Amino acid sequence: MPVLALDLLRNASEKFSTDARLIIGMARIYESLNDLENSVAMYKKVLSLDASNIEALASLGAHFFYSDQPELSIRYYRRLIQVSLGIISSYTYSIYISKFKNTTNFTRWVEIV
């Protein structure tokens, strides 16, 4: 069954080569089949399309951690933290902007804090 799913995802990714979701699907299947070499290759391909893909960053970080390659693991986890902080910052900013309809009030509030 996983082989059929891989074939379907491969065919779809040939038609839609920039769709990271299809490649993530293949990476997950390879990982579930314990084919870590292909799984890592797929996650790296995802990052070449979307450098901020949280699942690919976390999966590669975990893979290298458990493969006893901490220096590579740290590299992916650092990027994951940077991406996560960026998401939180933009989300927090949007909440404050919606709360303070006037950006002048928001700017004054930020200066106070």
N, C-alpha and C positions, 0 to 999 in steps of 0.2 A: 504493500500500500504506500509506504513512503517513497518508493521508487517512482510510482505513478505520479505522485504529487510533485516530486522533483522534476519529472519530465514536463508536466503541465506548467510549472513555474519557469523552467528554462525556456520553453516555447514562448510564454508570455513575455519574459524579460528580453527575448530577442526582438519582439515587436515594440516593446515599451522599455527601451534600454536605460532610460533615466528614472524609472520608477523604483525608488529605494525599497518600497514595501515588498515588492516581489523578491528582491535579493535578500531582504531580511527573512522572508519565508524560507528560502533555500538554506540560509545560514542556520535557522532553527532546526530544520530537518536534519541537516548534516550533523549538527550538535547532538540531536537525539539519537542518531545512528552511531555516535561516538567517532565520527569522522572529523576530528578537530582541525586537521590541516585545511580541508575544504571550508569548514565553518569559519575559520579565521580569515581565509581568503575572501569569503563572501562579506564578512563584517568590514574588512578593509575596503572592499569595493563600495560598500554603502557609504563609508566615510569619504571616499573620493567623490561621491555624488552629493553628500550632505555631511559636512564636517561637524555639524552639531547634533548628529543623531544620537540620542541618549542611550538607546538600547545597544547600538553598536559599540559605543564607548564603554559602557558598563560590561558588556560581554567580553570585549577584548581585555579590559582590565582584569576581570576575573580569570580569564583563560591564562594570562601571563602570570598572575599571582599563583595559581595552582600548578603552573608549569615551572615554578621556582625561577622566575625571571622578574624579580621585583622592580628592577629599574624600568622595564617596559610597562609593567603594571602601573607604576606610579605615573608614568607619562599619560596614560589613558585616564586614570582617575583624576589627575589634575585638570585635564581638559573637561572631564565630566563636571567637576566642581565649577569651573569657569562658566560653562554653558548653563548649569543650574542656577548660579547666582545671577546671570544675565536674565534668565526667565523670571526669577523672583523679583529682580529689580524692576523690570518692565511691568510686571503684574502689579507690584506695589505702587509704582508710579501711576498706573491707570486707575487704581482705586482712589488714590489721593486726588487725582485730577477730577474724577467723578464726584468726589465729596466736596471739593472746593471748585465749584463751577467756574469761578474766575481764577485764571492762572496767577494773577497778581497775589491773591490771597494765599495760594499754594506756595509761591516764592517767599512770601513773608513768613509763612509757617516753617518752611525749610530753614530759613535763616535763623529763626528762633531756636529750632532743634539743633 
